[in-house]
Amino acid sequence: MDDGPGQVRERLRFTVLGPVRAWRGGTPLAAGSPQQRALLAALLLRGGRTATAPELVDALWGDEPPHAALAALRTYASRIRKALGADADALVSESGGYALRSVDELPLDLDHDTAEQFAAEAEKAKAAGDRGRARELLDAALDLWDGEPLAGLSGPYAETQRTRLQEWRLSLTETRLDLDLEAGCHAEAVSELTALTSAHPLRERLRELLMLALYRSGRQAEALAVYADTRRLLADELGVDPCASLSDLHQRILRADTELDAPAAGEQGSAEATFVRPQQLPATVADFTGRAATVRELSDQLATAEGNVMAVSAVAGIGGVGKTTLAVHVAHAARDHFPDGQLYVDLQGAGHTPSEPEAVLGSFLRALGTPDSVIPDGVAERAALYRSALAGRRVLALLDNARDAAQVRPLLPGTEGCAALITSRSRMIDLASAHLVDLDVMSPEEALTLFTRIVGEERVTSERQAAMAVVGACGFLPLAIRVAASRLAARRTWTVSTLARKLADERRRLDELRAGDLAVKATFELGYKQLEPAQARAFRLLGLADGPDISLSAAAAVLDLDTDTTEELLESLVDTSLLESAAPGRYRYHDLVRLYARACAERDEHPPSERDAALSRLLDFYLVTASRMYALERPGDRLIHHMERTDYPGLDFRDRASALEWLFSEAGCLLACARQSSSRTTLRRAADLLLLTKDLAESGADALQYEQTSTALLKAAREVEDQHAEARFHLALTYVRTLSGRLDEADENAKSAMLLGLATEDPFACSYAPNDRGIIANAQGRHDDAEAYLRQALNAFHDDHNRQSEASALCNLSRVHLDTGRVDSAIQLAEQGIAIYRELGAKRRLANGMYALALAYTQAMRLEEATEQLTGALAIFKDSRQRFWEGMTNFRLAEVDLTARRPASAANHAEQALTALRGIGGDSWRATVLTTLGRALHALGHTGRARVCWQEALATFERTGAPEGSVVQALLSPTAVA
């Protein structure tokens, strides 16, 4: 209904799951005094039913109403009507009482009703087996709460409803956490459950969920300690033993019940556990031809799969025989037998760098809905979690292009009802229980059928003999037939005989089809020889670049063409099946095609120097683009002024977010390009590229590849005696090794960088190396050395006009002053650094300054200011995808919370720190965080779990010889008070 001409009446909106408030559309309405809001809440929670005056008096005042209670009630009602304005009719007077109802069929919008609706829908989704949807709905319901329900209201009705709403919220939270554990979100759940068990210590269901979350996170001893703490608490407070389900879980953990590893089915019904149903199979080809007996054989095996493994391999490793096409076709046909999803990976077994099982397992776990934070390190650990994630499901894994049995063994599901379909160039006779199928070339009839389907029956029927000659020249290899047929289909003026003559002229080498890998070369030669000169050049040069794929912009740099021309060329190569389009704007080679393209480049590219020039342009493109990203991330830093000269342009970014997105999406390509640039003429630019992209070392996901690349290039620099490049590779290694806690190694790298920088008069190395040595020395307790190094760095940065790094040195010096008891000067130094960061607009680096200032505030007991600084820094680190600093900031927040006597919050932050630092930061930082977590748990009364944390920390400190071990030893003594 309209309020007037051109005006649409806006809906009334109310909240009770927090402060009682009212809005019309987006405009807040005056809810009045606490008693007036109490009346409003009482009416809202009755769902439109009438409340009599005596009922409302009792709700607001209980057994002791004021003398003029009815008059007061009428006054409050009148004020509510006035506040509702045009919607005053919503408050109805009838039968001596009041009710709130919809106006003109426009229902009231009450957060309580919305939460009920979400909860009901979540229950239905859970019962139907859609646990992911159930989690989303429960999260939506819980998000409607805004602190304490009916906040600030008194009276019997408000107190009763507040208790009911709090219990309801807790029940919804338990259900959602249960679903979280089924979905594999164990690490995230631990921090929330730790806080909840502290707030509700006698609620056994929360304790049960916490034990299960800890156990599934690999923290069995802590899980058992939670039970011991709970049993002691229940005996002391209530004089009872733990409930049966809690005791049963305790026993199952003690015997390491394997069923606990898998997501448990819900207690109600038989619905399947929550998971993401991956649908990763590549598209099947519409013109799949032949192989009827093989398709039937494999399909029969998959239809009865009970953990069996199927392997498809080509004779003598011949490429192009159609292994992948067959496997994809069979997998699509068998999808009904695997309703819980299909996984796919190209293992790149025929290339120089086959996919690592650990990385593939990580990808599979993410595809199955496992959060990054709970994916462990190591092949064995990931394989165990992978098998657990598949338990009780029917999932098909298509493992394409495997190198050998050792590569695929960790990737096998290993659970009944699942299956793996494998393709490989080698026959996997050493893969236990595998069903082996040798795939040969197509029969002449099948080959002709495939050729006809691509070219068209009309063109082939009239030239059947010529068509047979073509497929015969192709050796009946499916890929060769597809390439030749695609070229003919694209040239309407050619006849089949024209193609047959061309193949006859150029195919004397096809006799070599029987000579193993030479058959592959002959296969691709068919398509390559028919390319236009510009296409052939693009095909050759793009094959030179390492990396999983290549973007359109990077390809344009390799070819020295504009992006429109490049895209036209690349799409034409895609049409010939010589190139694949991995995603819009991204391209990749089949690994065998890449090898052939490189062979063509070595043979046909003239002058030969163009090969090096193409890769040099790619390196320049990445280097310039990375420098622009770096300038947005670190404004004022002088590295970009000390780079090697470049001749090719790069990309520009509209903002910092798009620059970071480019960095992390191109990580594999950037590091591959750097590693490939190991010649005397490219080493220095490769060193600059690594320094510009050092955020990859902080993110966790790319830290290992970053270090391996730096190590390989350092060796190359030594071999050619390039001390300038050597110094910069040492700086890259210093950075990544400092982050991982390997301080002795990092210091050796920084020392070498400093000496080489002085020898080559490199202002960048001469300033950054002492800065790094200062950080390391301070962390090792060598405070005098640290201050000397940092003063040296500060002077060098000043001389180089490097304001951003000058701020960094000031903040690092602040840490030294703090650790030597000079708190006031530590605060001043950090504030000076922050002022520079703010002046430069260096948001990312500002977070590091805020972190340093917060440490000084903490020691000065300015705890609220410390919390404010750390909270702001944490938001920036998360936005910048800096997992290491996200973890460290959560750890520092835990320390502040402990000092401020907020142990529940401290435990929560410590758990989040452990999750963020998983896989990065090194064992020493994990032990340090565990020590703090133990203190928080001890303060909460969880003494058993606290001791487990301290024992794990002590084992680490003793193994590394760290002095912190004595502190933890004291905490574990019987007389210690944490």
N, C-alpha and C positions, 0 to 999 in steps of 0.2 A: 504493500500500500504506500502511496506517496504522501509526504508531509505537505506538499504543495507543488505547484507547477515546476517540473524539472528536478524535483528533489525526491530521492528514494529513502524511505525510512531505514535507519540503521538499526542493527540488532543490539539488544541489551546483552551485556556480557558480565558475568560475575565470577569471583574466585573465592573459594573457601579452603583450598589446599595450601594455605599460607595466610597472609593477612586478608581479611574480608574486604574486597574492593569491588567497585562497579564501574562500567564504561558504557557509553553508547557509541558503538563503532570503535573509533580510536580515541574518543574524548572521555577522560576520567570524570566520574560523577562523585559528588561529596557523599561519603558513606556515613559521616556523622560520628557521634561519640561512641565509646565502647559499648554502652548499653543499646544504642540504636543499631550498631553493627551486630550485636548479639541477637536482636530481634530479626534482622535481615537474614542472618545465618540460619536461625531456627526455621524460618519460612522457606528458604532455599533448599534446605536438606529434607524437606517433607515432600519434594517432588510434585508440587502443585496441589497437594491435599490441604484441606482447611484445618487450621489449628485454633482451638477455642481459646477464649481469653484466659480461663483458668490454666489451661495447658501452657500458654505462653508466659503467664506470671510465674508458674512453677519452673519453667525452663530458665527464666532470667534470674529469679531470686530464691528459688527453692522454698525451704520451710520458713524463711524469715523475709517475706515481702514487705516493702515499705507501706505506710498507711494509704498512700494515694497511688498504689500500684496500677490500677486500671486507668487512671487519668494519665499516668506516665506512659503506659502502653499506647494509649490513643495519641499522645504527643509524638512518640517515636514513629508511629505509623504515618502521622501527618507529615512529619519531616521527610520520611522515605518517599512519600508521594511527591513532595515538592522537589526532592532531588531528582526523581525520575522524569520530571517535566512533562514533555509530550507523551511519555509512556506511563503516566501516573495510573492509568487503568490497569496496569499489570498487577497492582496491589488491590486485591478484591476484598471487600468486607461482606461477610455472610455468616449467618447462624451464630452471631455474637462473637465471631472470630475473624481471622485473616488468612489469605492465601496469596501466593505469587504465581501468576500464570502467564502464558503467552498472550501477546497482543496482536489482534488481527491475523491470527494463524502464523505469526512469526515467533517461533519458540525461543525461550530464554537459552542463552549459551552459558552453561555452568561447568567449570573445570572438573568438578566431581563427576558429573554425568558423562563427560567426555572420557575421563579416566575409566569409568565403569565400562563404557563401550569398548575402549581399547583392550581392557582386561578380558572381556567376554570374547572378543575376536581372537585374542591371543590363545585363549583356552581352546577355541575351535581349531585354530591353526595347529596347535600342539597335538590335539587329538587326531588331526588329519595327517600327521607326520611332517608337516612343514615347520620344522623347528626354527629355521632362520627367520621366517615371517613372524613366528611367535615372539622371538627375541626383539624384533623391531617394534612390535606393538607394545610389548611390556616396557621397552625403553621410552616409547612415546608417552605411555601412561605415567611413568615415574618422572618424566621431564616436566609434568604439569605441577608437581609439588614445588613450592617456593618457601622452603624453611618449615617452621612449625605450623601445622594447620590451625586455623582459627586463632591466629597469633594475637595475643594481647586481650583476649576476651575471657571474662570470668562467668561464673554461674554454673549450676549443675548440668544443664544441657550441653553447654560448650565443653565442659570438662569431660563428659561422657563421650561426646562426639570426637573430641580431640584424641582420646585414647583409642577409639575405634579406628579413626583415620590413620593414626600412627601404626597400629597393628596391621592394618590393611597394606600400608606402604611397605612394611617390613616383609609381609607375606609375598607381595609382588616381587620384592627384591630377591627373596630366597628363590622364587620360581625362576626369575631371570638368571640368577647366578647358576642355578642348576643347569639351565640351558647353555650358559656360557661354558661350563665344564664339558658338556656334551659336544660343544663345538670346538673344543681344544684351546679355549682362551684361559689356560690355567694360570699363567704368570700374571696377567692383568687381574684375575680374580683374587689372587693372594693378597694384594695390597688392599683391596676393598673389603675382603673378608676379615683381614686383620683389624681394620678399623671398626667393623661392625661387631666383631666378637668382643672388642674392648668396650663398646657402647652398650652391648647386651650380653654380658658375660655368662648368664645362665641359660641362654637360648641354645639348646643342644644342636638344632638343625644347622645353625651357622657354624658351630664347631665341626660338625660332620663335613660340611662343604669345604671348610678350610683344610681339614686333614686330607681330603681327596685332592684338592687343588695343589697342596704342597707335594703330595706323593706323585702326582702326575707331572710335576715340575722337576722331578728328580731329587726332592728334598725329603727323603723317607724319614730320616732321623728327626727332623722338625715335626713331621706329621705325627710321629709317635709321641713326641714331647707335648704336642697339643692335647693328646688324649690324657697324658699323665697330669697336666695342669688342670684339665677339666674335671677329672675324677677327684683331685684334691679339693678343687673349689666347690663341687657339688656336696662333697662330704662335710666340708667346713660350714657351708652356708645353709644347706637343706637337710643334711644327714642322709643323703640317698646316693645310689650308684648311678653311673651313666645309663642312659636308655639302651635298649637292646640293639637298635640299629647302630649306635655309636660304638658299642662294644664289639659288634660283629665286624664293623669296618676296621677297628683296631686289630682284630685277629687276622683279617685278610691282608692288611698291610704287613703284619709280622711274617706271614708266609709268602709275601710277594705274589699274591693272587694275580695271575695274568689277566683275568677279566677286568681288573681295575684299570688296566692300561687303555682299554677301549672305551669309547663313549658309551655310557650305560643307557639302556632303554628306560623310558619313563616308568614310574610305578603304576600309572594308569594305562590300561590298554596295551596294545602291541605295536604302537606306532614306531616307525624307524627313528633313529637318532638324528639330531640336527647335523646337516652338512650341506656344503655347496655341491651341486651336481655339475661337475665340469663337462663341457661339451667341446673338446679341443680338436676333434678330428678335422683334418683339412677337407676341403670339398672334394667329393669324388668326381671323376670325369664323366661327362654325359655319354661319351662314346666308348666306354669300357668294352673291350672285345675279347672273346675267347676265354681260355683258361678254365673252362667249365668244370673239368674234373678236379683241378686244384682248388677252385672256389668251393666246390661241394665238400672236398676233404677237410679244408680248414673250417668251413662253416659248421660241419658236423662236430668237429672237435670243440669249437667255441660254444656250441649249443649245449654241450654236456660238461662244460668246464667246471671242475671242482679243484681249482688251484693249479691245473695243468698249465704248462708253458708251451706256446707254439712258436716255432722259429721259421722264418722264410729267408732263404739265402740263395744267392746266385752261384752258378757253377764257376769255379775258379775266380770268383770275385768280379765277374764281368759287370761293368756298369751299363745302365740304360736298358736292362732286360725287363724292367717293369715291376721290380719288387715293391716299391712304395705304392705305385698305382694299384697293384693287386691287394696289398695289405689294407689300404684305405677303403677299397671297394668292399672287401670282406668285413672290415670293422663296421662300416655303415650298415651292411646287411644284418649284422649281428647285434645292432644296438638294442633291440627289444629284449635280448637276453641279459643286458647289462643296464638296467633302468637307473642305476645310481650314478652313471656317468662314464665318460670315456676320456682318458688322458692321452696326450700325444707329445712326443719329443723327437727332434732330429738330433741324434747323438754325434753327428759329424765324424763318424768313425773312419771315413776315407780321407779325412784331411790331416793336416799337420798337428792340429790341436783338438783332439776328441773332447767332447764334453765330459767334465768331471762328474762322477756320480753324486758327489755331495751337492753340487750346484743344481743338478737335475732334481734331486730329492727335495731341495728347498723350493724349487718351482712347483713341483707336484703338490707339496704340502700347502703352499699358498693357494693353488688351484682348488684344493679340497676345503678351503676356508680356514686354514690354520694361520693365525696372526704371526707376523715376522718376529714379534717379541718372544714367542714361545718355541720357535724353531731352534733346536740345539745346534752346536757345532759338531763336526765329525760325521763321517759316513755311517758308522755303526749306530750312533744315536739317532740320526735322521731316519735311517732305514727302519729302526724299531718304531719310531713315532709314525712313520708312513704305514707300516703294517697295522699298527693300532688304529690309525685313522680309517683303514679299509676294512677292519674287522666288522663282520655283520653286513657288509654291503656287497653289491654285485657291480664291480667296476672293471672295465677293460683298459689295459695300458698298451698303447701302440708305441713300441720302442724302435724307431726308424733309424737305419743307417748305423748299426752298432759296429764297434771295432772288434770286440771279442767277448767271450763269455764273462770275463772278469769285469768288464764295464757294466754289463746288464744285471749281474747277480744281485747287487744291492737294490735294484729297481723292480725286482719281481714282487708282486703283491704278497704271495705266500699264504693267502687265506682262502678258504673254501668259498666258491662262488665267484671269485675274481679270475681273470686270465690276463696273460701278456702275449701280445703278438709282436714278433721281433723280425726285423729285416737286417741283413748284413751281407757284406761282400765275402765273408768267410763262412764256412760250414761249421756250426757250433756243436761239434761232436762231444765236447767236454762240458756241455750244459746239461746237468742231470735232469732226467724226466722230460726232456724236450722232445716234441714231435717235429722231426726234421723234414723239410720239403725242399728239394732242389728244383729251382726254377730255370728252365731252359728258354731259348728263344722261341718265338711264336711259330706255329705251323704256317706253311704258305697260305692256307686258306684263312687262318685267323689274321695273318698279316695283311692280306688283301682286303679283308672285311674292315679292319681298322683304317686302312688307307682310304677306302671308299667312304666310310662314315665322315672323314674329315674333308675330303675333296668334293664329295657329292657323287651320287650314283650315276647321274647323267653323263658326267665327264669320263667316268671310268668304264662304263658299260661298253662304249664304242671303242675303247682302246685297252681291252683287258690284257692283251699280251704285253703291251708297254707297261701297264700297271704292275704286272708280275715281275717285269724286269726291274722296275724301281724298287719294289720291296725286296727282291733278291739282292740288289746292290746294297741295300741297307742291312743285309745280313739277317733280316727278319727280327732285328732288334726293335722293340716298341718305340724307344725314344728316338732312334734314327728315323723310323717311319713317320713319327709324329712331326719331327722337324722338317723333313722333306715335304710331307703333305701340307703342312702349314704354309710353306713357301709357295707351293703350287696353288693353294686355295687363295692366296693373297694376290696372285698374278693371273687375272682372268684371260689375258691374251696368250698365255702359255697353254700348250696341249700336254697331255701326259707323255707323249713321245718326246716333246722338247725336254722335259725333265729327265727322261730316260737317257737321252743322248748326252746331256750334260753329265750325268752320273757315269755313263760309260766312258766318257773322255777323261774324267778326273778320278775314277775309282779303281785304277789298277791296284792301288794299295788295299782295296777291300779284301783281297785274298788274305790279308793279315788278320781278318776277323777271328781266325782260329788261334791267334797269338796273344791271348790274355788281354792285358791292358791296352795294347795297340788297337783293339777293337773299339775301345772307348774313344780314342783319338779319331778313328775313322768315322765313328758315329757323329761326333761334333763337327768334323770337317765338312760333312754334308751341308749343315746349316751355315757354317762360317763362310764357305766359299761363295754362297749366294747372297751374302750381305752387300749392301752398297758401301762404298769406301768410308763414308762418315760413320755408318753403323759398325763396320769392322773396327775402325779406330776406337770407337767408344767401348766396344766389346773387349778389345785388348787392354786398353789402359785401365778401365775400371777393375779388371781382374787383378791388377797389381796391388790394390789396397787391401791390407789385412783388416780384420774387424768382422763382427757378425753380420752387418749390413752396411748400407751407406745412404745418407739422406740425399735428396735432390740437390740441395745447395752444395754439399760436399762433392757430389758427382760433377757438378758444373765446374768446380775448381779443378778437379782432376783433368777434365776435358778442355778447360780454358774457354768455356762457352757460356752464354747467358742461360738462365734457368729454363726459359721457354723452349729454346732449341734442344737443350739437354733432355727435358722431359719428353719431347717428341721422339728423340732418338731412343731413350730408354724404354718408352712404351712400345716402340716398334720392335725392340729386342725381346720384350715380354711377349709380344705376339708370335715371335718365332720360337718361343720356349727356351731360348738361350739365357734368359734372365727372368727372375721372379719378382713380383711386386709384393713385398712383405706386408706393407700397409700403405695407405695413401702417402705419397711422397717419400717412400723408403723402398730400397731395392736390394736384392741379394742374389748371389750365384748358388746354384747347386755346387757342392764342394768339388765334384769332378769337373764340372764346367769351368770353375775358377782355375783349376790346374791347367786345363786346356787353354784358357784365355791367356794365362801367363806364358805358356809355351809359344803361343802365337805372337805375343808381344816380343819375346826374345828372337823369334824368327823373322817377323815381318815389320817390326816398328823401326822406321828409318826417319831421321838418324837415331841410333840407339840411345843417344843422350835424352831423347824425349821421354823415355821411361823414367829416368831420374827426375826430369823436369816435372812430370805429372805428379809424382809423389811429393816433390818439393812444393808444388802449388797446394796440394792437400794439407801438408804440414803448415804452410803459411795461413791457409784458410782457418784451420783449427786454432792456430796460435793467435791470430788477430781477433777472432771471435772470442776466444778465452780471455784475451786481454780486456775486451770490452765488458765481459761479465765480471772480471776481477775489479775493474775500475768502479763498477756499480756496487760491488760488495765491499770494497776497501778503498773508498775515495781518499786521495792524498797519499797513497802508498806509491813508492817510487819504482817498484819492480818494472812497471810497464815502460819506464824511461831507461831501463838498463837491459832491455831485451835486444836480441839480435835483430838485424834489419830484415824486413819481410817485403816481398814483391807482389803479393796477391792479397786482395781485400777479404774481409770477413763479414759476418752478419752484425747488424745493429739490433739493440733490444729496446722495447718501449718502456720497460720497467725492470726492477730487480727480480720480481717473481718469474717473468718470462726468461730472464737470464739463467736463473737457477734451474728452471725446468729444462732448458737446453743442456746445461752441464750434466745433470743426472741422467737425462735420456740418452746422451751421447757418450756416457762414461766408457763403455766398452770400446767404442770406435776411437775415442781420444787416446786411451791407453794403448790400444793396438797400434795406432799411428806413431805414438811416441816410441814404442818398442821397436818398430820397424825402421825408425830413423837413426840407425846406429853407425852411419858412415861418417867420415871425417867432416864432410860438408854440412851434415844435418844435426850432429850431436848437440851443438849448443842450442839450437832451436828446440830440440827435444827436451833439453834440460829446462828451458824457459816454460815449455808447455806443462811440464810436471809441476813446476812451482806455481804457475797460474791456476792449476786445477787441484791444488792441495786440499781443497774442501772435500774431495773424494776420499781422502785418507781419514777425515773426521766422520764421515757418514756411516762407516761400519761396513756397508755392503761391498764397497770397492777397495777397502784398505789393503787386502792381501794382494790383489792384482797391482795396485799402486806400488807396493813395496817390491814385488817381483820385477816389475818394469824398471824401477829405479835401480835395483841391484844389477840387472842385466846391462843397463846402459852405463852404469859406473864401470863395470868391467870393460865395456867397449871403449870408454874414454881413456882408461888406463892403457889399453892396448895401442891407441894412437897417440898417447902422451899429450892429451888435451887437458891441461890442468884447470883451465877456466871452466870447462864443462864438468870436469871431475868435482870441482868444489861445489857446484850447484846440485849435482846428484847427491853429494854428501848431505847437503841441506835438506833435500827431499827426504832422504832416509832418516835424518835427525828428527824431522817432524813426525813421521809415521811411527818411529820407534819410541819416541817420547810419549805419544798418545797411548801406545800399548804397554807402557810401564817398563820397557827394557832400557833403563836409564844408562847403564854402563855402555851398551852398544851405541846408544844415541850420542853419548858424550864423545865417544871415539870418532863418530861421524862429524860432529860439530867441531871437534879439534882439528880434524883433517881439513874441513871446509875453511876454518879460520886461517890455517897456515897456507893453504893453496890460494885463498883470496888475497892474502898479503903478497904472495909471490906473483900473482897475476894482476895486482892492483884493481881488483874487482870491488867497487864500493858496495855492491849488494851483499856479497859474501862477507866482506869486512865488517858489516854492520849487523847482519842477521845472525852470523855464527856466534859472536859474543853474547847476543841476546839469548840465543838458545842455550848456550853454556851456562848463562846466569840462571835460567829457569831450572835446568838440570841440577846445578850445584845447590840451589836452594832446596829442591826436593830431596837431595841427598844429605841435607843438614850442613853443607859447607857454606855457611852464610857469608863469611868474609870474601871467599872466592866469588860467590854469587853477586855481591854488591860491586866488586871490582869489575866483573864482566859486564854487568848491566850499566855501570857508569861509562865504560868504554863504548858499549852499544849506543847509549844515549848521546854521547858526543858524536859518534859516527853518523847516527840518524840526523842529528842537528846539522852537521856539515853537509849532508846530502840533501837537506831540505825535505826530509821524509817525515812530515808531520804525523801521519797516521801511525807509523812505526815508533815515532818518538812517544806518542801516547801509550803505545803498547809497552815500551820499556819503562815508562813511569808507573804503570799498573803492576808490572812485574817487580819493580823496585819496591812498590808498596807491600808486596808479599814478603820481601826480605825484611823490611822494617817491622812488619807485623810479627814475623817469626822470631825477631830479636827483641821484642818487648816495646818497640817504639810505635805505640798505637796511634798517637796524635799525628805523627808525621806520615804514618801509613795512610790515614784518612786523607790527609792533604795531598799526597802523591796520587792516590786514586782519583780524587776530585779533579786534579789537574789533567789527568789523562782523559777523564770523562768530558771535561770542558772542550778538549781538542776534538774528541770524537763528535761531540754535538756540533761544533763549529764546522766540521767537515761533512756532516750529515752521514757519518759512517755507522749506520744502524746495526749492522752485523757485529762490528767491533765494539760498539757501544755496550753490547751485552756482556762482553768480556770485562769492560771497565766496571759495569754495575756489579758483576760477580766479585771483582777484587774489592770494591768499596763495601760490599755486603760482608765480606770476611772481616774487614776492619771494624765495621759497625758491630758485628757479633762479639768480637773480643772487647769492644768498648761497652758492651751490654746495652747497646741501642738496638734492641731486638726487633721492634716493630719496623724501624727504618731498614734493618737488614732484610726482613721478610719482604718488604716492599721492593727493594732493589732486586732480590733474587726472583721474585714473582715476575717482575718485568723482564728480567734477563731470560727466564725460562720460556716466556712467550716468544721471544725473538729467536732463541735457539730452536724451538720447535718449528717455527716458520721457516727457518733456514735449513732444516733437516740435519742439524748437527747433533747426532745421537750421543756422542761422547759428552758434549757440554750439557745436553739435556739431562743425562744421567748425573753428571757432577753437580749440577744446580739442584736437582732433587736431593742429592746427598747433603748438600750444604743447608737446604731447607730443613732436613731432618735434624741436623745439628742445632740449628736455631730453635726448632720446636722442643728439642730435649732441654736446652738451656731455659726456655720459657715454660717448662713443665707442661708441655702438651704432648705426652708420649704417644697418644693414639695417632695424632697427625704426623709425628716423627716416624712412627712405624710405617705409615702409609707412604710417606715420601721416600723412605729407605727402600721399600719394596719396589717403588717405581724406578728408583735408581738402579737396582739390581736388574730390572727388566731392560732398561735402556742400555746398560753397559754390557749386556750379554754379547760376548763375541768381540768386544773392544775394551780397551782400558787395562787389560791384563789382570792377572790373579791378585796382585797387591791391592789394587783399588777395590776389587770384589771383597777381599778380606776386610778392608777398612770399612766398607759399607756394612758388611755383616756384623762388625763390632758395634757400630752405631745402632743397627737394627736390634741387636741383642740388648743393648742398654734400654731401648724403648720398650721392648717386650718385657724386660725385667721390671721396669717401672709400672707396667700394666698388670703385673702379677703373673705373667706367662713365663715363669722361671725356667721350666723345663725346656721350652723352645729357645729361650735366651741362651741357655748353656750350649745347646746344639750349635747355634750360630757362632758362639765364641770358640767352640772346639774346632769348627771348620776354619775359622779365621786363624786360629793359633797354628793349625797344621800348615797353612799356607805361609805364614810368617816364619815359622821354623824352617820350612823347606828353602825359603829364599834368604834366610839369615837376617830378616828385617828386625830392627830394634823394637817395633811395635809389639812384637811377640811377648815381651815382658809385661806390657800393660794388660794384654788379654789374659796372660797367665795369672795376674793379680785378680782380674775379674772372676776367674774360675775358682779362686780359693774359697774355702767355706766361709770365711769371715768377710768376704768382699761385699760391698754395698754399691750397686750400680746407680 
